[in-house]
Amino acid sequence: MASHWHTADGPSEIRHDDDIGYYGGWTISGLAVVATITAVWLFGI
C-alpha cells in the first residue's frame, strides 16, 4: 500500500512563503474574471 503524506497542521495552518504574492495573485485573477464576465455582459460579445 502506498503511504500518504499528512501534515500535523490543518489546511488552514499551512503557511506560504510569499503571502502577499499568493493573495495578490488570487485577487488579480478574481478581478480579471469579473472584468471578463462584465465585458461580455455589457458588450454582448
Contacts in CASP RR format, 6 or more apart in sequence:
PFRMAT RR
TARGET T0000
AUTHOR 0000-0000-0000
METHOD contacts of the structure
MODEL  1
MASHWHTADGPSEIRHDDDIGYYGGWTISGLAVVATITAVWLFGI
7 13 0 8 1.000
7 14 0 8 1.000
16 22 0 8 1.000
39 45 0 8 1.000
END
